[in-house]
Amino acid sequence: MARHVRKQIYIQARQERLLKRLAKRTGLKEAEIVRRALDEHLQVLESAEARRIAWERVDTAIASLMAQGPAAGGRTWRREELYDRTG
């Protein structure tokens, strides 16, 4: 079992009512419900941060490519050639 660290938090009366109701319905201790909710929320936040960092890298890469300007020699195709005309 993981070592627990004591934390004191303040919750709203509405949150306490819901927490007690959920604990009674599930048979879990209130502290376990809070730990699980915290784990889930932290995972969401970490995922959002990872996505933000990834998009920053994409933005940087795109800006770098755009700064290089057009490709030498220009393009050798026409837009219409990109579409499949067999379908």
N, C-alpha and C positions, 0 to 999 in steps of 0.2 A: 504494500500500500504506500502511496506517495506521502511524503511528509507534508503536513499542512502548516500554513502560516496564518496566524490570527490577524484578521482585518476587521475593523469596525466601519460600517457604512450606514448611511441614512437613506431610507427608502420612503416613498410616499405611502400614505395610509391605503390607497387603492392598490399599490403594489403588494403591500403586506397581505391584504385580503386575498388577492389572486394567488400569492405564493402559498398561503396557508391552505387555500382550496385545492391547489394543485398537489401539494404535499399529501393531503388527506386522500385525494383521489388516486394518486400513484403509489402511495406507500413509501415514497422517498422522503428523506430528511430535507428540510428547507435549505440547509447549507449545500447539500448535493445538487439541488435544483439550481441554486445560484452559481455553483462551480460549473455546471454543465452549460448554463446560459452564457457565462463569461467565456468559457472555452469556445463556444460557437461564435460569439460575437468577435472575439479576438482573431479567430480564423478568417472571418469575413473581412476584417480590417486589414489583415496581412495580405490577403488576396487582392484587395483593392489597391494596396500600396505597390504590390508586385506589378499589377496591370499599369498603374501610373508610371512606374519606372520604365516598363517596356515601351509604352507609348512615347515617352521622352526620347528613348533611344531611336525609335522609328522616326520621330520628328527631326532629330539631329541628322540621321542618315539621309533623309529626303532633302533637308536643307543643304547638305554637303553635295548631293548629286545635282541639285538645281543650281548651285553656285558654279558648277563646272560648265554650265551653259549647254547649248545644243551639241549633239554628237558631230564629230568631224565628218564631212562628206554628205550630211543630210540623210534623210530617209529615202529608201528605194522602193517604197510601197505606197499604195493609196488606201485610204480608209475603207473604200468599198471592197477591197480584196480581203479584208478581215472577216467579212460576213459569209457564212456558208449559204450558198445559193441552191444547194441540192435539196433542202428541206422544204 
